[in-house]
Amino acid sequence: VEHEKLMELLSCFQTADPEKLSESLSATQIQANAGLMSLGADSWQNCELLADEALEPLVRFFTLAEMQLSGWDSGAKSPVIYLVKVMKDRGVFSPELRKWIKKNSDNRYIPNGSVL
């Protein structure tokens, strides 16, 4: 996943109403980026290059996007899983963020991924 693409989504999210992502992203952005939700782990290796300050907002964005945007279902391939892994490796994943994810998602795989 290209760094520029993630920064574009992050920028949109930071100015968006979190309850209305579909109004904050253009139809083109929604359609063009839906494929991010089904990429495998190898595609998310660039996340390790992101600053700590970018990780949590991206986790929040992808958590909400899956719930609000049509075609953004991800299941066990959620970007949240890969972003959280980076956060855990850096020691910046908090219990508060875990609770927030669980409260705002019905995806049983996030934040930790599949048990297998």
Secondary structure, 3 states (H helix, E strand, C coil): CCHHHHHHHHHHHHCCCCCCHHHHCCHHHHHHHHHHHHCCHHHHHHHHHCCHHHHHHHHHHHHHHHHHCCCCCCHHHCHHHHHHHHHHHHCCCCHHHHHHHHHCCCCCCCCCCCCC
